[in-house]
Amino acid sequence: MNESTNTVYVLSGYAKCSTTDQSKYKLGNKHSIGLLTTDKNYKDNINNLKTFIKDLGWDSITFCMVEEVDDINTLSNDVLISSFQRAQKNGQSLVVNDLPITVH
């Protein structure tokens, strides 16, 4: 991981809950996710990033968008701010939307 930079890459997408150990997520439900990483080579290391997410109890992982964030002050959401800080400290951080994705 590239922890010496302030840049965090936010990979947005969705994943399916694959474990019954999740207290607030139901097995099989899909949720929006955001993976924040300091790994500037995230494209080359996508399998490692997906393994990190799978180890947290998620599968069927798909990423739709990537955004570079250089300044924590541009984030307006407390959850993203704390995840940004965790990513800078640990190299990566996962954010999962509590509400499942539903199709109407």
C-alpha positions as CSV (number, residue, x, y, z in Angstrom):
1,M,0.0,0.0,0.0
2,N,1.1,3.5,-0.7
3,E,0.5,5.1,2.7
4,S,2.9,8.1,2.2
5,T,0.4,10.1,0.1
6,N,-2.6,12.1,1.1
7,T,-4.5,10.8,-2.0
8,V,-7.2,8.3,-1.3
9,Y,-8.9,6.4,-4.2
10,V,-12.6,5.8,-3.6
11,L,-13.9,2.8,-5.5
12,S,-17.7,2.8,-5.5
13,G,-19.9,-0.2,-6.3
14,Y,-21.9,-2.9,-4.7
15,A,-21.5,-6.3,-3.1
16,K,-23.7,-9.1,-1.7
17,C,-23.7,-10.1,1.9
18,S,-22.2,-13.6,2.1
19,T,-22.2,-14.3,5.8
20,T,-24.8,-14.7,8.5
21,D,-22.3,-13.1,11.1
22,Q,-23.2,-9.6,9.9
23,S,-25.4,-8.1,12.6
24,K,-27.2,-5.5,10.5
25,Y,-26.9,-7.1,7.0
26,K,-29.1,-10.0,5.8
27,L,-27.4,-12.9,3.9
28,G,-27.9,-12.5,0.2
29,N,-28.8,-8.8,0.2
30,K,-26.8,-6.4,-2.1
31,H,-25.5,-3.2,-0.6
32,S,-23.7,-0.2,-2.0
33,I,-20.1,-0.1,-1.0
34,G,-17.2,2.2,-1.1
35,L,-13.6,1.0,-0.8
36,L,-11.2,3.7,0.1
37,T,-7.5,2.8,-0.6
38,T,-4.2,4.6,-0.7
39,D,-3.0,2.1,-3.4
40,K,-2.4,4.2,-6.5
41,N,-2.0,0.9,-8.4
42,Y,-5.5,-0.2,-7.4
43,K,-6.2,-1.3,-11.0
44,D,-3.3,-3.8,-10.9
45,N,-4.2,-4.9,-7.4
46,I,-8.0,-5.2,-7.8
47,N,-8.0,-8.9,-6.9
48,N,-6.2,-8.1,-3.6
49,L,-8.7,-5.4,-2.8
50,K,-11.6,-7.8,-3.6
51,T,-10.1,-10.4,-1.3
52,F,-10.0,-7.8,1.5
53,I,-13.7,-7.2,1.0
54,K,-14.5,-10.9,0.7
55,D,-12.7,-11.5,4.0
56,L,-15.1,-9.0,5.6
57,G,-18.1,-11.1,4.5
58,W,-19.0,-9.8,1.0
59,D,-19.0,-11.4,-2.5
60,S,-20.3,-10.6,-6.0
61,I,-18.2,-7.4,-5.8
62,T,-18.6,-4.9,-8.7
63,F,-17.0,-1.5,-8.9
64,C,-18.7,1.2,-11.1
65,M,-16.7,4.3,-10.4
66,V,-13.4,5.6,-9.0
67,E,-12.7,9.0,-7.6
68,E,-9.5,10.5,-6.3
69,V,-9.8,12.5,-3.1
70,D,-6.8,14.6,-2.1
71,D,-8.4,16.8,0.5
72,I,-10.4,15.5,3.4
73,N,-12.2,18.9,3.6
74,T,-14.0,18.1,0.4
75,L,-15.9,15.3,2.1
76,S,-19.2,16.3,3.7
77,N,-20.2,13.0,5.3
78,D,-18.8,11.9,8.8
79,V,-18.7,8.3,7.7
80,L,-16.6,9.1,4.7
81,I,-14.3,11.3,6.7
82,S,-13.6,8.6,9.3
83,S,-13.2,6.0,6.5
84,F,-10.8,8.4,4.7
85,Q,-8.7,8.6,7.9
86,R,-8.8,4.8,8.4
87,A,-7.6,4.4,4.8
88,Q,-4.7,6.8,5.3
89,K,-3.8,5.0,8.5
90,N,-4.3,1.3,7.4
91,G,-4.0,1.6,3.6
92,Q,-7.7,0.8,3.0
93,S,-11.2,1.0,4.5
94,L,-14.6,-0.3,3.5
95,V,-17.9,1.6,3.8
96,V,-21.2,-0.3,3.4
97,N,-24.5,1.4,3.0
98,D,-26.9,0.1,5.7
99,L,-29.9,-0.1,3.4
100,P,-29.9,-2.9,0.8
101,I,-30.3,-2.2,-2.9
102,T,-33.8,-2.8,-4.0
103,V,-35.3,-2.9,-7.5
104,H,-38.6,-1.2,-8.0
